[in-house]
Amino acid sequence: MRVIFMGSPDFSVPVLEALVEAGHEIAAVYCQPPRPAGRGKKDRPTAVHARAVKMGLEVRHPVSLKGDAEREDFAALGADVAVVVAYGLILPQAILDAPELGCLNIHASLLPRWRGAAPIHRAILEGDAETGVCIMQMEAGLDTGPVLLTESLRIGDEETTGALHDRLSEMGARMICKALGQLGNLSPQVQPEDGVTYAAKIDKSEAAVDWSKPAEVISRQIRGLSPFPGVWTLQDGQRIKLLGARLTTGQGNPGEALDDAMTIACGQGAVQITRAQRAGKGAQDTDVFLRGNPVAKGTVLGS
């Protein structure tokens, strides 16, 4: 098929690669514009932009798709279908209607649960046992369109958003190729009204640990916000990020280190930190982290 691809972050890159490998013609790649990033605040292209350039594909990054010129340019591509995955802009109805077969969205949840911006984070934060990917026919509402394909997978007990992100990205890449191959034979399923939840964008204010909460809640918080924005606590007034955790046993005052291996007491139960990061340093597994940053038994974090 002749496909317009619309995506921006790392999550979208395997999908673009899979479409090209499957033999589809990419009419153009749409992504978010380059934005200042890094210490030098130089404009940095999105992950999709950088990959598309290496693949020799035409890249477009309009700030908006609401103008007549942008809509005409989009329609002039004469695409059979548009594939949208974490693009970052709302598509006006004229854009949704332009491709002959409409626009298909790859959404990383089991709709109607976790419509919206941060479905992977929210699934872990809320303790969901499973999640998955839906291929959805797009319409004007926020992730409300009929679903063409669904696959699910179990969320691991110690899985982080980063790890789950990668698994779901590969799943979405495989599923969209399957959907395009069977498009005329798939039966769109209207989403039920029961079970709708919204995955609000992650706010950095959610990243501070409250050690008085139960260990299960803190473990989900650490894993759900890893690698970004990264849950943090204080050690001797210095901020450290906690990027991996597992539930364990133990009792003590909230935030107290119960051993020298970073087992931390919570309001109920305890968590063992499996990955951490100091300011200005890279993320490290706990055994490596502790060599340069000991957290001795009896240390109280967060104070």
Stockholm file with secondary structure:
# STOCKHOLM 1.0

chainA/1-303         MRVIFMGSPDFSVPVLEALVEAGHEIAAVYCQPPRPAGRGKKDRPTAVHARAVKMGLEVRHPVSLKGDAEREDFAALGADVAVVVAYGLILPQAILDAPELGCLNIHASLLPRWRGAAPIHRAILEGDAETGVCIMQMEAGLDTGPVLLTESLRIGDEETTGALHDRLSEMGARMICKALGQLGNLSPQVQPEDGVTYAAKIDKSEAAVDWSKPAEVISRQIRGLSPFPGVWTLQDGQRIKLLGARLTTGQGNPGEALDDAMTIACGQGAVQITRAQRAGKGAQDTDVFLRGNPVAKGTVLGS
#=GR chainA/1-303 SS CEEEEEECSGGGHHHHHHHHHTTCEEEEEECCCCEEETTTTEEECCHHHHHHHHTTCCEECCSCSCSHHHHHHHHTTCCSEEEEESCCSCCCHHHHHSSTTCEEEEESSCTTTTEESCHHHHHHHTTCSEEEEEEEECCSSTTCSCEEEEEEEECCTTCCHHHHHHHHHHHHHHHHHHHHHTGGGCCCBCCCSTTCCEECCCCGGGGBCCTTSBHHHHHHHHHHTTTTTCEEEEETTEEEEEEEEEEECCCCSTTBBCSSSCEEECSBSEEEEEEEEETTSCCEEHHHHHHHSCCCTTCBTTC
#=GC SS_cons         CEEEEEECSGGGHHHHHHHHHTTCEEEEEECCCCEEETTTTEEECCHHHHHHHHTTCCEECCSCSCSHHHHHHHHTTCCSEEEEESCCSCCCHHHHHSSTTCEEEEESSCTTTTEESCHHHHHHHTTCSEEEEEEEECCSSTTCSCEEEEEEEECCTTCCHHHHHHHHHHHHHHHHHHHHHTGGGCCCBCCCSTTCCEECCCCGGGGBCCTTSBHHHHHHHHHHTTTTTCEEEEETTEEEEEEEEEEECCCCSTTBBCSSSCEEECSBSEEEEEEEEETTSCCEEHHHHHHHSCCCTTCBTTC
//
